[in-house]
Amino acid sequence: MYANGGKSTIAGLESEAKYEFSKSDNVYANFTWLEPKRLGSGGDIEDIPKWRSNIGGNVALASWCNFNTNIFISGKRPRATGDTRKDMPSYAIVDTALTFKNFWQGLEIQLLAKNLLDKSYYDPAPASTVPGDYPRDGREFFVEARYKF
């Protein structure tokens, strides 16, 4: 059972840039910097990274086909006070998508690869209740279909 641990504040900055080569071809990046603090103690809030970022791009392979790649990068995440385990390390995840649309009467099909490089990474778990951390999904492939009528 968890109880609220008091008040906290998170301050930070976020920036984003995008360059369009054409209407459908672009590259983008964003960066978020955070200062999560517990009020009173001034200590960092556990499990929240100090920074995270996305870098990616879109390329139209045809008027009806688009390819997207996105790289998500997270900074290390500190452990709770008293947790003797090492901080959760930084990690990067690569996702890709190939989207086919406007090729047949409102049908859109998307092929997705999440965590394409099969990066092994975890979400933090409380040391007192779980012996390790929570594993995240490895490489996954999806097919999505949408039909607009």
C-alpha angles and dihedrals in degrees: 000000000000129000126194109272100215133273126325141177133210120200125177153130132252129195133181135187132185130181119196117205089181138341091288105023118078147136124218142182136183133184130196123194118193137190105194110185136173111233113241099018095046090214125141118268110246123245096020118111120227089228144010135181146188126209123180152127146216127220126185107222090183136347087273101036130069130181121203131185123186129183116199115197124188128190121230118287120225121232125238118275108276094023104123095196120107118266115271106268128239117265142184127213126196119209126180135187135190111199126194115192141152090028097108128018103300098324118137124183124187128191111201133191114190121193087006094183092050095239113190108225138150145210115231119261127195110269093220096058108026124046094212136011129278111272117227124220119282124217113335133183125203138180118204126187126191129181122195118198 
